[in-house]
Amino acid sequence: MRSIDRPPEQSSSIGMDFLLGGCAATCAGLFSNPFDVIKTRQQLQGELIDAASETQRNPYRSIFKSIESILKAEGISGLQKGLVSALAFQFTMNSIRLGIYQTAENYEWTRGSSKFGTLMYSIFWGGISGVVGATVACPLYMIKTQIQATSHGKYAVGFQHNHTGTMDALAGIYRTYGIKGLWRGYPGIVTRTAVGSSAQLATFSSFKDFFVQFEFFQQSVAFTAFAASMFSGFFCCVFMSPFDVIATRLFNQGVDANGRGLLYRSVWDCFSKTLRAEGLHGLYKGFVPNYWRIAPHTILNLTFWDQFKSWKDLYY
């Protein structure tokens, strides 16, 4: 992401930044969703069970075993479970997140008087943009998680909500629990997205600034974005994974008649119970598929985003 020499003046150009952020994330989501399904199943497998006490029933113990289990239980379509809600979430959240961050970059609010200052401002705006995006898109993330977790028989893990689709889930939750029910688990996704967005966007900007010093990368927006995204995806996964596990479990847990969670009361309650029962390993469940989701998604999302912006600059 680069700052521009001229101040942004056209409101249509700013609006286009929001639209391009959403479109880039949607394109990336088509490729990363199967790993998101696997990641969700692994994070819910053995929930609050001591690893030493777990039975050998472990249909999602690796990426390849997970793919095999999903194909057996649900066929090829199972690998794209929850795709509609996933893409709706990606478009809604990232159009806001990347749009706000790009606007901050356009006005040079992410630039400090030193490299460290620039990094801190980038982390701040990355976190703020992520929180705003997650706030608006929270219901879609909850529905995505619940649909992705749904299976049957020995392949079912976690609480099974059995929604028939995105609209059915949204309407059913609203009828039963009201508007508040659609934002149940909100603190989980805000924490997850603030940490992940800060790590992703700040490291992406920093690595881009590093790579453009070399002549090879100066010749191609796509290659620069691709290289920066590879490193950015790793740091994003390392910092975000524990909060991703917590968000998945908060959203997928069953609720009582009053809409209160049956297993967890809060982010801290989920964190402490998971740590006590499963150890640090429990907070990093699904790390490998999460990386294979985040890394290509980050690469595709931010590469698409930079490429779209370069095309936009031809017309604005």
C-alpha positions as CSV (number, residue, x, y, z in Angstrom):
1,M,0.0,0.0,0.0
2,R,1.5,3.3,-1.0
3,S,0.7,6.9,0.0
4,I,-0.1,9.1,-2.9
5,D,1.5,12.5,-3.8
6,R,-1.8,14.3,-4.1
7,P,-4.5,14.6,-1.4
8,P,-7.6,12.6,-2.1
9,E,-10.3,15.0,-3.4
10,Q,-12.9,12.9,-5.2
11,S,-15.5,11.2,-3.0
12,S,-16.1,8.7,-5.8
13,S,-12.4,7.7,-5.6
14,I,-12.7,7.1,-1.8
15,G,-15.9,5.1,-2.3
16,M,-14.1,3.0,-4.9
17,D,-11.4,2.2,-2.3
18,F,-14.1,0.6,-0.1
19,L,-15.6,-1.3,-3.1
20,L,-12.2,-2.6,-4.2
21,G,-11.4,-3.9,-0.8
22,G,-14.6,-5.9,-0.7
23,C,-14.1,-7.3,-4.2
24,A,-10.5,-8.3,-3.5
25,A,-11.5,-10.2,-0.4
26,T,-14.4,-11.9,-2.2
27,C,-12.1,-13.2,-5.0
28,A,-9.7,-14.5,-2.4
29,G,-12.5,-16.2,-0.4
30,L,-13.4,-18.5,-3.2
31,F,-10.0,-20.1,-2.9
32,S,-9.5,-20.0,0.8
33,N,-12.9,-21.3,2.0
34,P,-12.1,-25.0,2.0
35,F,-9.2,-24.4,4.4
36,D,-11.6,-22.3,6.5
37,V,-14.0,-25.3,6.8
38,I,-11.1,-27.5,7.8
39,K,-9.8,-25.0,10.3
40,T,-13.2,-24.6,11.9
41,R,-13.7,-28.4,12.3
42,Q,-10.2,-28.8,13.9
43,Q,-10.8,-25.9,16.3
44,L,-14.0,-27.6,17.5
45,Q,-12.7,-31.1,17.6
46,G,-12.0,-32.3,21.2
47,E,-13.4,-29.1,22.7
48,L,-12.6,-28.8,26.4
49,I,-11.3,-32.4,26.4
50,D,-7.8,-33.1,27.8
51,A,-5.6,-34.3,24.8
52,A,-4.5,-37.3,26.9
53,S,-8.1,-38.3,27.5
54,E,-9.4,-38.0,23.9
55,T,-10.5,-41.1,22.2
56,Q,-9.1,-42.2,18.9
57,R,-12.2,-40.7,17.1
58,N,-10.3,-37.9,15.4
59,P,-11.6,-37.4,11.9
60,Y,-9.9,-34.0,11.5
61,R,-6.4,-34.8,12.8
62,S,-4.6,-33.4,9.7
63,I,-5.4,-31.5,6.6
64,F,-5.4,-34.6,4.4
65,K,-7.5,-36.6,6.9
66,S,-9.9,-33.7,7.2
67,I,-10.4,-33.6,3.4
68,E,-10.9,-37.3,3.4
69,S,-13.5,-37.1,6.2
70,I,-15.4,-34.2,4.6
71,L,-15.5,-35.9,1.2
72,K,-16.8,-39.2,2.8
73,A,-19.5,-37.4,4.8
74,E,-20.6,-34.6,2.6
75,G,-19.0,-35.0,-0.9
76,I,-17.1,-32.3,-2.8
77,S,-19.6,-29.6,-1.8
78,G,-18.6,-30.1,1.8
79,L,-15.3,-28.4,1.2
80,Q,-17.2,-25.2,0.3
81,K,-19.6,-25.4,3.2
82,G,-20.8,-21.9,4.2
83,L,-19.5,-20.3,1.0
84,V,-22.3,-17.8,0.7
85,S,-22.1,-16.5,4.2
86,A,-18.3,-16.6,4.0
87,L,-18.2,-14.4,0.9
88,A,-20.8,-12.1,2.3
89,F,-18.7,-11.7,5.4
90,Q,-15.5,-11.2,3.4
91,F,-17.1,-8.5,1.2
92,T,-18.8,-6.7,4.1
93,M,-15.9,-6.8,6.5
94,N,-13.1,-6.1,4.1
95,S,-14.8,-3.4,2.1
96,I,-15.0,-1.4,5.3
97,R,-11.6,-2.6,6.8
98,L,-9.5,-2.1,3.7
99,G,-11.5,1.1,2.7
100,I,-10.8,2.7,6.0
101,Y,-7.2,1.7,6.0
102,Q,-6.7,2.9,2.5
103,T,-8.3,6.2,3.3
104,A,-6.0,6.6,6.3
105,E,-3.0,5.9,4.0
106,N,-4.3,8.4,1.4
107,Y,-4.3,11.1,4.0
108,E,-0.9,9.8,5.3
109,W,-2.3,9.2,8.8
110,T,-0.3,5.9,8.8
111,R,3.0,7.7,8.3
112,G,5.1,8.6,11.3
113,S,8.4,10.6,11.6
114,S,10.3,7.3,11.8
115,K,10.0,3.7,10.6
116,F,8.9,2.7,14.1
117,G,6.3,5.5,14.2
118,T,5.0,4.5,10.9
119,L,4.7,0.9,12.1
120,M,2.8,2.0,15.2
121,Y,0.4,4.2,13.2
122,S,-0.1,1.3,10.8
123,I,-0.9,-1.1,13.7
124,F,-3.4,1.4,15.1
125,W,-5.2,2.0,11.9
126,G,-5.1,-1.7,11.0
127,G,-6.8,-2.4,14.4
128,I,-9.4,0.4,14.1
129,S,-10.4,-0.6,10.6
130,G,-10.7,-4.2,11.6
131,V,-12.9,-3.5,14.6
132,V,-15.3,-1.3,12.5
133,G,-15.5,-4.0,9.8
134,A,-16.0,-6.8,12.2
135,T,-18.7,-4.9,14.1
136,V,-20.8,-4.6,10.9
137,A,-20.1,-8.1,9.6
138,C,-20.4,-10.0,12.9
139,P,-23.7,-11.8,12.2
140,L,-22.3,-13.2,8.9
141,Y,-19.2,-14.5,10.6
142,M,-21.3,-16.3,13.2
143,I,-23.5,-17.9,10.5
144,K,-20.4,-18.9,8.5
145,T,-18.9,-20.6,11.5
146,Q,-22.1,-22.5,12.4
147,I,-22.7,-23.7,8.8
148,Q,-19.1,-24.8,8.4
149,A,-19.2,-26.8,11.6
150,T,-22.3,-28.7,10.5
151,S,-21.8,-32.4,9.6
152,H,-23.4,-35.7,10.8
153,G,-22.6,-38.9,12.6
154,K,-19.0,-39.5,13.6
155,Y,-17.9,-36.5,11.6
156,A,-19.9,-34.0,13.6
157,V,-17.9,-31.8,16.0
158,G,-19.0,-29.1,18.3
159,F,-22.6,-27.9,18.6
160,Q,-24.7,-28.7,15.5
161,H,-27.0,-25.8,14.5
162,N,-28.3,-27.4,11.3
163,H,-29.1,-24.2,9.4
164,T,-30.4,-24.8,5.8
165,G,-28.7,-21.7,4.5
166,T,-27.5,-18.1,5.3
167,M,-30.9,-16.4,5.1
168,D,-32.6,-19.2,7.1
169,A,-30.0,-18.9,9.8
170,L,-30.2,-15.1,10.0
171,A,-34.0,-15.2,10.1
172,G,-34.2,-18.0,12.6
173,I,-31.7,-16.4,15.0
174,Y,-33.5,-13.0,14.7
175,R,-37.0,-14.6,15.4
176,T,-35.7,-16.5,18.4
177,Y,-33.3,-14.1,20.1
178,G,-33.9,-10.7,18.4
179,I,-31.3,-8.4,17.0
180,K,-29.0,-9.0,20.1
181,G,-28.8,-12.7,19.1
182,L,-27.1,-11.8,15.8
183,W,-24.2,-10.1,17.6
184,R,-23.8,-12.9,20.2
185,G,-20.0,-13.6,20.5
186,Y,-19.2,-10.1,19.3
187,P,-16.3,-9.6,21.7
188,G,-14.7,-12.7,20.2
189,I,-14.6,-11.5,16.6
190,V,-13.6,-7.9,17.6
191,T,-10.6,-9.3,19.5
192,R,-9.7,-11.7,16.7
193,T,-10.0,-9.1,13.9
194,A,-8.3,-6.3,15.8
195,V,-5.2,-8.5,16.4
196,G,-5.3,-10.1,12.9
197,S,-5.9,-6.9,11.0
198,S,-3.2,-5.0,12.9
199,A,-0.7,-7.7,12.2
200,Q,-1.7,-8.2,8.6
201,L,-1.9,-4.6,7.4
202,A,1.1,-3.3,9.4
203,T,3.4,-6.1,8.3
204,F,2.1,-5.9,4.7
205,S,2.9,-2.2,4.5
206,S,6.3,-2.7,6.2
207,F,7.3,-5.6,3.9
208,K,6.1,-3.7,0.8
209,D,8.3,-0.7,1.8
210,F,11.2,-3.1,2.2
211,F,10.7,-4.9,-1.2
212,V,10.3,-1.8,-3.3
213,Q,13.9,-0.9,-2.5
214,F,14.9,-3.6,-5.0
215,E,14.7,-3.0,-8.8
216,F,13.0,-6.3,-9.5
217,F,10.0,-5.4,-7.3
218,Q,9.8,-1.9,-8.6
219,Q,8.7,-3.2,-12.0
220,S,5.6,-5.1,-10.8
221,V,2.8,-4.2,-8.4
222,A,1.7,-7.8,-8.3
223,F,5.1,-9.3,-7.5
224,T,5.7,-6.8,-4.7
225,A,2.2,-7.4,-3.2
226,F,2.7,-11.2,-3.5
227,A,6.0,-11.2,-1.7
228,A,4.8,-8.9,1.1
229,S,1.7,-11.0,1.5
230,M,3.6,-14.2,2.1
231,F,5.4,-12.8,5.1
232,S,2.3,-10.8,6.3
233,G,0.2,-14.0,6.3
234,F,2.6,-15.8,8.6
235,F,2.7,-13.1,11.2
236,C,-1.1,-12.7,11.0
237,C,-1.6,-16.4,11.6
238,V,0.8,-16.5,14.6
239,F,-0.8,-13.6,16.4
240,M,-4.4,-14.3,15.5
241,S,-4.8,-18.1,15.9
242,P,-5.6,-18.2,19.6
243,F,-8.2,-15.5,19.2
244,D,-9.5,-17.3,16.1
245,V,-10.1,-20.4,18.2
246,I,-11.9,-18.4,20.8
247,A,-14.1,-16.7,18.2
248,T,-15.0,-20.0,16.6
249,R,-16.0,-21.6,19.9
250,L,-18.0,-18.6,21.1
251,F,-20.0,-18.4,17.9
252,N,-20.6,-22.1,17.6
253,Q,-21.6,-23.0,21.2
254,G,-25.2,-23.8,22.0
255,V,-27.3,-21.3,23.9
256,D,-30.1,-21.5,26.5
257,A,-33.6,-20.1,26.2
258,N,-32.3,-16.7,27.1
259,G,-29.6,-16.7,24.5
260,R,-26.7,-17.3,26.9
261,G,-23.9,-19.5,25.9
262,L,-23.9,-23.1,27.3
263,L,-20.1,-23.4,27.6
264,Y,-18.6,-19.9,27.7
265,R,-19.6,-16.5,29.2
266,S,-16.9,-14.3,27.7
267,V,-13.7,-14.2,25.7
268,W,-11.7,-14.6,29.0
269,D,-13.9,-17.5,30.1
270,C,-13.3,-19.3,26.8
271,F,-9.6,-18.6,26.9
272,S,-9.1,-19.8,30.5
273,K,-11.3,-23.0,30.1
274,T,-9.5,-23.9,26.8
275,L,-6.1,-23.4,28.3
276,R,-6.9,-25.4,31.5
277,A,-8.5,-28.3,29.6
278,E,-6.4,-28.5,26.5
279,G,-3.2,-26.5,27.2
280,L,-1.5,-24.1,24.8
281,H,-2.1,-26.7,22.1
282,G,-5.9,-26.0,22.4
283,L,-5.4,-22.3,21.6
284,Y,-3.5,-23.2,18.4
285,K,-5.8,-26.0,17.2
286,G,-6.3,-25.7,13.4
287,F,-3.1,-23.7,13.1
288,V,-1.9,-25.5,9.9
289,P,-5.2,-25.1,7.9
290,N,-5.5,-21.6,9.4
291,Y,-2.1,-20.7,7.9
292,W,-3.1,-22.3,4.6
293,R,-6.3,-20.3,4.8
294,I,-4.6,-17.0,5.9
295,A,-1.5,-17.2,3.7
296,P,-3.2,-17.7,0.3
297,H,-6.1,-15.5,1.4
298,T,-3.7,-12.7,2.4
299,I,-1.7,-13.2,-0.8
300,L,-4.7,-13.2,-3.0
301,N,-6.7,-10.6,-1.1
302,L,-3.9,-8.0,-0.8
303,T,-2.5,-8.8,-4.3
304,F,-5.9,-8.4,-5.8
305,W,-6.4,-5.2,-3.8
306,D,-3.2,-3.7,-4.9
307,Q,-3.8,-4.7,-8.5
308,F,-7.3,-3.3,-8.5
309,K,-6.0,0.0,-7.0
310,S,-3.4,0.2,-9.8
311,W,-6.1,-0.2,-12.4
312,K,-8.3,2.4,-10.5
313,D,-5.4,4.9,-10.7
314,L,-5.6,4.7,-14.5
315,Y,-9.1,6.3,-14.3
316,Y,-9.0,8.5,-11.3
